[in-house]
Amino acid sequence: MAQTMRRSSSISLFATDGKPHPIQDTLMGVTLALGALALVTAMFHHLHLVSSWAGLLGILIGGYAMYVSATTRERFVTIVGLGASAVGFFLGMAHGGLFGGVLG
């Protein structure tokens, strides 16, 4: 019964498949960093350019990261970054937008 002898993997939300994913991990980290930047700068009205652009880039990069993600850990952290990017983007748009005060 050799087939019953299986290496027990840890049952966790952040379990990986045991393989390295450098591109996916980089995209995940960039999405999380942009989301944090967008969320923090959205709290200040005069930083709406930073929050709206960081949020937009975080949404776009996070969408691609979701497309190429391979593990649950990558998807979980990417969703957190996407949520923060979206909130920062929408608040930045409400405070003045992508070009508010610069064009026109």
Secondary structure as the mmCIF struct_conf table of DSSP 4:
data_model
#
loop_
_struct_conf.conf_type_id
_struct_conf.id
_struct_conf.beg_label_comp_id
_struct_conf.beg_label_asym_id
_struct_conf.beg_label_seq_id
_struct_conf.end_label_comp_id
_struct_conf.end_label_asym_id
_struct_conf.end_label_seq_id
HELX_RH_3T_P HELX_RH_3T_P1 ALA A 2 THR A 4
HELX_LH_PP_P HELX_LH_PP_P1 ARG A 7 SER A 10
TURN_TY1_P TURN_TY1_P1 LEU A 13 PHE A 14
BEND BEND1 GLY A 18 LYS A 19
HELX_RH_AL_P HELX_RH_AL_P1 PRO A 22 THR A 41
TURN_TY1_P TURN_TY1_P2 ALA A 42 MET A 43
BEND BEND2 PHE A 44 PHE A 44
HELX_RH_3T_P HELX_RH_3T_P2 HIS A 45 LEU A 47
HELX_RH_AL_P HELX_RH_AL_P2 HIS A 48 VAL A 68
BEND BEND3 THR A 71 THR A 71
HELX_RH_AL_P HELX_RH_AL_P3 THR A 72 HIS A 95
TURN_TY1_P TURN_TY1_P3 GLY A 96 GLY A 96
BEND BEND4 LEU A 98 PHE A 99
TURN_TY1_P TURN_TY1_P4 GLY A 100 VAL A 102
#
